[in-house]
Amino acid sequence: MEYKVLDCLYEICPIPLLKANKELERMHSGEILVLLTNHNCAISNVVEWAKDKGHEIDYIETGEGEWEIFIEKK
């Protein structure tokens, strides 16, 4: 399975969402985008957006205030 990592650490909303959208447009169905962020607003914004688009999504906190958001393109 193909993974693409998108580093959005230290970037404020809505930059992570905009970058994720642009990257997913270039990806194929079934590929997974891993978005790295340390802004908690990105969690709610990206998760809500991805669900609305029909993508599978999950996230984990990897450190204090840092997350990995996994988006499987549908």
N, C-alpha and C positions, 0 to 999 in steps of 0.2 A: 504494500500500500504506500502511496506517495504522500509525503508530508512536506509542507512548505512552512517555514518559520518566518514570521513577520515581527520584527523587534520594534515595538512602539513604547518602550520604556521612556519615561520622562516627557512623553507627548500628551498634551491635554486634549480633552474632548472638544470637538468631534473628530480630531485627526485619526485616532485608531479606527474608528468606524469607517471613515472615508477611505483609508488605506486598505482595510479589510475588504470593502466593497470592490475596489479597483482590482485587488489581487484575485478575489474569487471570480471575477469576470474572465480572467485568463486561465482559470483552472477547469479541470474536467470533473464531471459527476463522479462522486466516490472519493475524490482526493480530499485531504484534510489540511486545513490551514490552522497553524498554531500561532496565536497572537499573544505576544508577551506585553504586559502592561503593568503599571504601578499606580494607575488612577482608577479608584473604585467606581467613578461614574462610567467608565468604559465597560465595566461588568454589566451594569443594568442596560446601558444603551446598546451595546453589541449583542447581548443575549436577546433582548426584545426584538431587535432588527432581524437577527438571524432566524428566530422562530417565525416571525412574520413572513420571511422569504421561504420558509419550508425546510431550512437546513437543520441538520442534527447538531446539537451544541452541548458542550459540557465545559466546566472550568474547575481549576484547582488553585488553591493558594500555595505558592511554592516557597514563599518566604514572607517575612513581615511586610505586608502591603504590596506584594508582587503576585501576579496571577498569570496562569497560562490558560487561554481560552481556546478550546478545540472546536473547530467548525468543519463539519463534513458537508461538502457541497452536494446538493441534491440535483 
